[in-house]
Amino acid sequence: MSGDHGPETLRCIPVQSDEAAMNMAIDQSILESVDAGGPPTLRFYQWIRPTISLGYFQAWSDRKRHPSSLPVDCVRRSSGGGAIIHDHELTYSLVLPQSRSVIGSRADLYVLIHQAIQAVLLDQGIVTHRFVDLGVSWPKTETFLCFQRRTEQDLVQSGYKILGSAQRRGRAALLQHGSLLLHASDHAPELPGVGDLAGKRLIPEQIADSIVQKLECQTGWTLRNGELTLSERERAVEIATLRFASERWSKRR
């Protein structure tokens, strides 16, 4: 993606924590809002309790492939990919209209966000690499956990994946959300976070603020703190109840 993204104003929702179903429902509500002409939105969030999110296409029965995460809450995402343990991490979601030239290709959006996060970590003295730049291959078998898979734009540190993202299209907008693993979870101790690997304690709110600053510098965007509208919140509650909190959705595969 070129450096000339044009002037854009985005709503930025600072770090908040919520239940698993609501976190997924809020992303969906924002996607629907931007579909209908609402403001492009960058949102940061965490999870009230340790949670595993299954990729849309994963089988519910595959949970038994990772016994240490069986006790935690579980939700099915609307995006694909492998299962993610949301515990000591920072989740982001970005929703943009597909008609905006700022998006370019879908791959460009991965590059844009991951470069900003990579730069934030470098300011902390933490060197990461895109997996594609390492010049190594990875087994094609699909492991259960997302952070044991590799795609081109994943950020890797000392051989471990520390950032991955996934996308979903709406009618007129594109949702990209991803997880930055800060520290290992007791429910997935085999996956160290970037803070563990660097020997640093990373604060999610500080990381989120730095990502905003990097994006503004790299893109020319203006990111203004905001919050969900009443209608977006009400729609999220409805979506959570009918979809993400229902067994019919969770166990659909």
C-alpha positions in Angstrom: 0.0 0.0 0.0 1.3 3.4 -0.8 1.9 6.1 1.8 -0.7 8.3 0.2 -3.9 7.2 1.9 -5.8 10.5 1.7 -7.5 12.2 4.6 -9.6 9.9 6.7 -11.3 10.5 10.0 -11.9 7.3 12.0 -13.7 6.8 15.3 -11.4 5.1 17.8 -12.9 3.2 20.7 -10.3 2.8 23.5 -9.5 -0.5 25.3 -12.6 -2.0 27.0 -13.3 -5.4 28.4 -16.5 -7.4 27.8 -18.0 -10.9 27.7 -17.0 -13.1 24.8 -20.4 -13.0 23.0 -20.6 -9.2 23.3 -17.1 -8.7 22.0 -17.9 -10.6 18.9 -21.4 -9.0 18.6 -19.9 -5.5 18.9 -17.6 -6.2 16.0 -20.6 -7.4 14.0 -22.7 -4.4 15.0 -20.0 -2.0 13.9 -19.6 -3.8 10.6 -23.4 -3.4 10.0 -23.2 0.3 11.0 -20.3 1.0 8.6 -22.3 -1.0 5.9 -25.1 1.5 6.4 -22.8 4.6 6.2 -21.6 4.8 9.8 -18.1 6.0 10.7 -15.1 3.9 10.0 -14.0 2.5 13.4 -10.9 1.2 15.1 -11.7 -0.6 18.3 -9.4 -2.1 21.0 -10.7 -4.6 23.5 -10.0 -7.4 26.0 -12.0 -10.2 27.5 -13.4 -10.3 31.0 -12.4 -13.9 31.4 -10.0 -16.2 29.6 -11.8 -17.2 26.4 -11.1 -19.4 23.4 -12.6 -18.1 20.1 -13.0 -20.7 17.4 -12.6 -19.8 13.8 -15.8 -19.8 11.8 -15.0 -23.1 10.0 -13.6 -25.0 12.9 -15.5 -28.0 14.4 -16.8 -27.7 17.9 -15.5 -31.2 18.6 -11.9 -30.0 17.8 -11.8 -28.3 21.2 -10.7 -31.6 22.7 -7.5 -31.2 20.7 -6.3 -28.7 23.2 -7.2 -30.0 26.7 -5.7 -27.1 28.7 -8.2 -24.6 27.2 -11.3 -26.8 27.8 -12.2 -25.0 31.1 -12.4 -21.5 29.6 -15.3 -19.7 27.9 -15.8 -20.4 24.2 -17.2 -18.4 21.4 -17.3 -18.9 17.6 -16.0 -16.0 15.5 -17.5 -14.9 12.2 -14.0 -14.8 10.7 -11.9 -17.8 9.7 -8.6 -19.1 11.0 -7.6 -21.2 14.0 -8.7 -21.0 17.6 -7.3 -18.1 19.7 -6.8 -18.1 23.5 -7.8 -14.6 24.6 -6.2 -14.0 28.0 -3.1 -11.8 28.3 -3.5 -10.1 24.9 -4.8 -7.1 23.1 -7.5 -7.5 20.4 -8.2 -4.9 17.8 -10.9 -4.6 15.1 -10.9 -2.2 12.2 -13.9 -1.6 10.0 -13.7 0.4 6.8 -16.0 1.0 3.8 -14.8 -1.2 0.9 -15.4 1.8 -1.4 -12.6 3.8 0.2 -9.4 3.9 -1.8 -7.6 3.6 1.6 -8.2 -0.1 1.7 -6.6 -1.1 -1.6 -6.5 -4.9 -1.6 -7.5 -6.9 1.4 -3.9 -7.9 1.8 -2.9 -4.2 2.0 -5.0 -3.8 5.1 -3.1 -6.7 6.8 0.2 -5.0 5.9 -1.0 -1.5 7.1 -2.0 -2.6 10.6 0.8 -5.1 11.1 3.4 -2.5 10.1 2.0 -0.1 12.6 2.1 -2.7 15.4 5.6 -3.8 14.3 6.8 -0.2 14.6 5.2 0.2 18.0 7.1 -2.8 19.3 10.3 -1.6 17.7 10.0 1.6 19.7 10.1 -0.7 22.7 13.3 -2.3 21.5 11.4 -5.4 20.3 12.3 -6.7 16.9 9.7 -8.7 15.0 9.5 -10.0 11.4 6.7 -10.7 9.0 6.7 -14.5 8.5 7.0 -14.0 4.7 10.3 -12.1 5.1 11.9 -15.0 7.0 12.2 -17.1 3.9 11.2 -20.3 5.7 8.4 -22.7 5.0 5.7 -24.0 7.4 3.8 -27.2 7.5 0.5 -27.0 5.6 -1.4 -29.0 8.2 -3.9 -26.9 10.1 -3.2 -27.0 13.8 -6.1 -26.2 16.1 -4.5 -23.0 17.5 -4.1 -19.9 15.4 -0.8 -19.1 17.0 0.6 -22.4 15.9 -0.2 -21.6 12.2 1.7 -19.2 10.0 0.5 -16.9 7.2 2.5 -14.3 5.2 1.7 -11.2 7.2 1.8 -12.8 10.7 4.4 -11.1 13.0 6.9 -13.5 14.4 9.4 -13.0 17.2 12.2 -15.5 18.0 10.3 -18.1 16.0 7.0 -17.6 17.8 3.9 -16.0 16.2 2.8 -13.0 18.3 0.3 -11.2 16.0 -2.3 -12.6 13.6 -5.4 -11.2 12.0 -8.5 -12.3 10.0 -11.1 -10.6 7.9 -14.8 -10.7 7.1 -16.7 -8.8 4.4 -20.0 -7.1 5.1 -22.3 -5.7 2.4 -20.3 -2.6 1.9 -17.6 -2.7 4.5 -14.6 -4.8 5.6 -13.9 -6.0 9.1 -10.4 -7.0 10.1 -9.7 -8.1 13.6 -6.6 -9.5 15.2 -4.9 -10.5 18.4 -1.5 -9.3 19.7 -0.3 -11.9 22.2 1.4 -10.0 25.1 2.0 -12.7 27.6 1.4 -16.4 27.8 -1.9 -17.8 29.2 -2.0 -20.5 31.8 -4.4 -22.2 29.4 -1.8 -22.2 26.6 1.6 -22.0 28.2 3.2 -23.3 25.1 2.6 -19.9 23.4 4.8 -17.1 24.8 3.8 -13.6 24.3 5.9 -10.7 22.9 6.4 -9.4 26.5 7.6 -12.8 27.7 10.1 -13.1 24.8 11.4 -9.6 25.3 11.4 -9.8 29.1 9.1 -6.8 29.4 5.7 -6.2 31.0 3.5 -4.6 28.3 0.4 -2.5 29.2 -2.5 -3.0 26.7 -3.7 0.6 27.0 -0.3 2.0 26.3 0.2 -0.3 23.3 -3.2 0.7 21.9 -2.4 4.4 22.3 0.9 3.9 20.5 -0.8 2.0 17.6 -3.1 5.0 17.1 -0.2 7.4 17.0 1.6 5.2 14.5 -1.4 4.9 12.2 -1.9 8.6 12.2 1.7 9.2 11.3 1.8 6.4 8.6 -1.5 7.1 7.0 -2.6 10.7 7.6 -5.7 9.4 9.3 -7.3 11.4 12.1 -8.4 9.0 14.9 -10.8 10.6 17.4 -11.9 8.8 20.6 -15.5 7.8 20.6 -17.9 5.2 21.7 -20.7 3.0 20.4 -24.0 4.8 19.7 -27.0 3.7 21.6 -28.4 1.9 18.5 -25.1 0.1 17.9 -25.0 -1.1 21.5 -28.6 -2.2 21.4 -27.9 -4.1 18.1 -24.9 -5.7 19.7 -27.0 -7.0 22.6 -29.4 -8.4 20.1 -26.7 -10.1 18.0 -25.0 -11.5 21.1 -28.3 -13.1 22.3 -29.4 -14.5 18.9 -26.0 -15.5 17.6 -22.8 -15.5 19.6 -24.2 -16.6 22.9 -26.4 -19.4 21.4 -25.4 -23.0 21.3 -26.9 -23.3 17.8 -24.2 -20.8 16.6 -21.4 -22.1 18.7 -21.9 -25.8 17.8 -23.0 -25.3 14.2 -20.0 -27.2 13.0 
